[in-house]
């Protein structure tokens, strides 16, 4: 992959997944996630579509950049959304004219819904133990 050359950086987050994304200009459009091709890292086609959607929304950017990403935490579905968020942020740095389209599609807004923490005396965040009358 392309390393050592200039790149654009973006951090994407979703739930507990954090994606550190590098966009290398002048590439063929290859995407590598955690050292694997995108097809291996995100095996389901909907996850791959979600990850590539910033390029689909912005005209003229598809195939212009190689993407290298490191993703930690979370599940595979959250990986796809974190990758989309990171690619969108890096695209804004690479091509500022894409910001309007990415903002309208909602790709620059971090989805802040995370799991609620467990409370003491309860089984989960809100689930109380079963009530017994006798």
N, C-alpha and C positions, 0 to 999 in steps of 0.2 A: 504494500500500500504506500501511499505518499506520506512520507514523514520527513521532517527537517525543513520543509518549505513553509511559506507563510500560510496561515489558516485563519478562519473566523471561528470564535468560540461562543457557545451558548450552553447554559445549564437549564435543564428541564426537570420539573418535579410533578409527581402525581402520587397521592397516598404516601407510601413510604419509599417509593422508587425515586432514585436520583440519576439522571442521565447527564453525563458530561460529553458534549457533542463538539466535534471539530469539523468544519466545512473547508475542504481544500478546493480552491478554484481551478478551473481548467481540467477537470476530471471527466470521467466517462459516465458518472452517475452511480458508481458502485457504493454499496452501503455495507459497512462492517460493524458488527455489534459484539463487544467482548471477544474480539479475535475471530469471530465466525461470520460467514455471510448472513445477510438479513433473513434468507429463507430458512436457515437452521436456527437462528436465534428466536425468530418469531414464526413458529410453524403454521399458524392459522392465517388464512388469506386476509381476513378482516383486520387482524392486527397489523399486517404489512401495509394494507391500504391506509389505515389510520396513521402509521408512521410516515408514509410517503405523501400524505395529503397537503402539507405546506407547499410542496413543489407543484401539485395539481392546481392549487388555488392561485399561485403566482405564475403568470405566463412568462415563458422564456427562461425559467430557472431550472427546469427539469433536464438532467443530463449535463449541467454545467459544473456541478460540484460532486466531489467524492465525500462521503460521510463516514467518519470514524467515531464511534461512540463507546463509552464505558458506562454500563448501567449497574447500579447496586440496589439491593433491597426490593421489597414488594414482589408482586406476582407478574406474570407475563403480560396480562392485560394492562396493568399499570405501567409496565415497561413501554408499551406502544404509545401510551399517552404522554409519558415523560419524554420519550424520544421525539414525538411531534412538537412538544413545547420547546425542547432544546434546539431542534432544527429551525423552528420559527424565529427564536431569538437570535440565532446565528445568521439567519437570512436577512434580518433587519440590519445587522451590522454590515453584511456583505453588500446588500442592495437596499438602501433606505427607502426607495420608492415602493417596495413591497409591503411596507408597514400598514398601509391603509387596507389592503386586501386581507392581510393576516389578522388584523384587528377585527375586521367585519366578520370573518369566519370564526372568531373566538379562540384562535390558536395562541395568542399572546397572553391570555388570562390564565393564571394558574388555578386549577381546580383544587380548592382547598379542603374538600371533604375528606376527612381522615377518620379512622376508627376511634370511637369514644373510649376513654379509659375506664377500666373496671372500678367499681365502687366497693368499699368494704361492706361486708354483710350481705352482698348480693352475689349471684352466680356470674353475671356479666355486667355490663354497664347499667342496665335498667331491670334485668330479669331477677325478680325476687325468688327466694326458695318457696316451694309449694306450701300453701297454708293447710295445716291439719287441724281439724276441729277437736278431735278426741285422741 
